[in-house]
Amino acid sequence: MDVHSMVNIYRDELLQRLGKLVSINSVEGTPEADAPFGKGPKEALQAALAMCEKDGFKTVNLDNYAGYAEIGEGEQVIGIVGHLDVVPAFKEDGWNTDPYVMTEKDGVLYGRGVSDDKGAVVASMIAMKVIKDMGIPLTKRIRLIMGTNEETGSKCLAHYVEKEGSCDYGFTPDGDFPGVHGEKGMVGAVYRSKKTGIRNIKGGTARNIVCRNCTIEVDRCSFSRKKLEDFFHNNDLEYVITDKENTIEISVQGVAAHASLPHLGVNAISYLFAGLKEAGFQDPFCDFYCSHFGLYTDGTGVGAKCSDEYGELTLNNGVIGMKDGVIEGSIDIRYPVTYNTKKIIKMMEKHLEDDGGIIEIKGGHEPLFFAPDSPLVESLLEAYQEVTGDMETQPMVIGGGTYAKGIDNTIAFGCAFPNKDYHIHDANEFVEIRELLLQAEIYVAAIQKLLNL
């Protein structure tokens, strides 16, 4: 029996497992003594480990930070590094189904995590089952490593590496096919208001998501309502304006997207401030926001616009809020692989403050880069090509950050197929069942290639 047929034997089991994991809301929660990232991530990890234990794999739980399932023998480790935590999902954000109930329609699965990254984790489980079924001599250990904090800091992987070390060869099924040989560097920052007459503001769900909805409260008669409505209409934005006793509340609906691809979204924060400024709203913080960020997603306003042969810098404002009269928001910068954090911060130095606000750099992560002709990249590319027949698509550099930055000898490989938007970090995240099975088949080929290195 060929690998394709063997993978398809497990179709129903794959769907059952993924449905179970999707039903667990594994967004980071309140830490507890035995749940470093809250109850949901812990429950998801324990459920996934139980599935692997049932398969006869060796399983280890590392303090509910991460865990792994293993087959094979030998000194070297081939790591498959996936994550079980997810970004927030709310039905009111535009979901057509309950995000925590996996729903199938015409061969397509919908639910939070079906693509990023629970689907890929389950496809990896199936790949390991098929490898075991094939009776291939395993001179290396094949280890499915499952973390629970990838979306909010990857402390889980740091804990794993501290306890178990890195991989000799590995991939994380949390990027793109046919492989990601480079990941942009990252700079995280926050901005705060210094002077503002804004009464209240709230928007966004996570720093690494383009803000989908933002609501602001300002004084009555502080702007031209007609000009604001014209701006919203001209930009095809949904909005609601509500009159209150002494103030006006304005809510704007944008389009969410991953922070690494902010141009694919419509940032509600940015359009709200741009509209208010267009409508004559005079406020120091509004001026600060529009001059430093505006509608740009390339860092122009903070002096950080740059690019190299692999891509350009991107900047996203994901979350904004107000407390004790001070507005604070998040900044997520992804910069080109041939730059470094120190250089990007140096470029921003003269653009961090004015009378209306200030930007505070919180830290950065250096880029990841493997040569396209390195054995790891070439082996995984060959696995993809042999299974799919796609000889044209080549490994790439991405703006998203994956586990590969936190563990040696690892690149992102899958789970996304070329030129497809799976709505990860957005409403109605989906994956085709056919593609999940194809993922598993590719991972079988990838493991075989890495066994021969």
Buried (B, 14 or more C-beta within 10 A) or exposed (E): EEBBEBBBBBBEBBBEBBBBBBBBBBBBBEEEEEBBBBBBBBBBBBBBBEBBEEBEBEBBBBBBBBBBBBBBEEEBBBBBBBBBBBBBBEEEBBBEBBBBEBBBEEEBBBBBBBBBBBBBBBBBBBBBBBBBBEEBEBEBBBBBBBBBBBBBEBBBBBBBBEEBEBBBBBBBBBBBBBBBBBBBBBBBBBBBBBEBEBBBBBBBBBBBBBBBBBBBBBBEEBBBBEBBBBBBEEBEBEBEEEEEEEBBBBBBBBBBBBBBBBBBBBBBBBBBBBBBBBBEBEBBBBBBBBBBBBBBBBBBBBBBBBEBEBBBBBBBBBBBBBEEEEBBBBBBBBBBBBBBBEBBBEBBEEBBBBEBBBBEBEEBBBBBBBEBEBEBBBBBBBBBBBBBEEEEBEBBBBBBBBBBBBBEBBBBBBBBBBEBEBBBBBBBBBBBBEBBBBBBBBBBBBBBBBBEE
